[in-house]
Amino acid sequence: MDKRAFFVLLGLVLAPLAAADEAYVFTDENGVVNYSDRPMPGAQRIELAEPNRGRSLAVPPDAADTADASDLAPFRYESLEVASPGAEDTLWNIEGILNVSLSLSPALQPGHQVRVYFDGDPRIVTGTSFQLQEVWRGVHNLQAEILDANGQMLIRSRTNRFYVQQSTVR
């Protein structure tokens, strides 16, 4: 790499860092107050306070030895999927009753609820295997979520689109 390319690249990397702590304020010809990170004619430099530096929520190693594992982090589900009906499945002659099975890892925790959206309509169901009534022929969408005891959503599946067909008798 030649020297010129190196210095251009170095300037591109360091320029934002150098200007990050400078700010300017000016009023334009329409009376609107503007802020910029570049000096403008008539602009005044603003002294910026030190940036906020948050503390890590990580538990110090010595505290981890004495703390209960349930105190360290809130519970999290790893995965949730609509296992059945599968995405893009075509179901034949189900007589209006849809058997649904969800795949949830880890298992549903006490106090948590399953809410499904069948064609956009939310319904609370019992467990990860259940039946939906009055599912007639056509294109349908199904999505599931797990809610905690406060009704907050913890995890949501992708939407599965599936089709219901009905044989006709002539």
Stockholm file with secondary structure:
# STOCKHOLM 1.0

chainA/1-170         MDKRAFFVLLGLVLAPLAAADEAYVFTDENGVVNYSDRPMPGAQRIELAEPNRGRSLAVPPDAADTADASDLAPFRYESLEVASPGAEDTLWNIEGILNVSLSLSPALQPGHQVRVYFDGDPRIVTGTSFQLQEVWRGVHNLQAEILDANGQMLIRSRTNRFYVQQSTVR
#=GR chainA/1-170 SS CCHHHHHHHHHHHHHHHHHTTCEEEEECTTSCEEEESSCCTTCEEECCCCCCCCCCCCCCHHHHHHSCHHHHSCCCCCEEEEEESCTTCEEECCTEEEEEEEEEESCCCTTCEEEEEETTEEEEESSSEEEEEEECSEEEEEEEEEECTTSCEEEECCCEEEEEECCCCC
#=GC SS_cons         CCHHHHHHHHHHHHHHHHHTTCEEEEECTTSCEEEESSCCTTCEEECCCCCCCCCCCCCCHHHHHHSCHHHHSCCCCCEEEEEESCTTCEEECCTEEEEEEEEEESCCCTTCEEEEEETTEEEEESSSEEEEEEECSEEEEEEEEEECTTSCEEEECCCEEEEEECCCCC
//
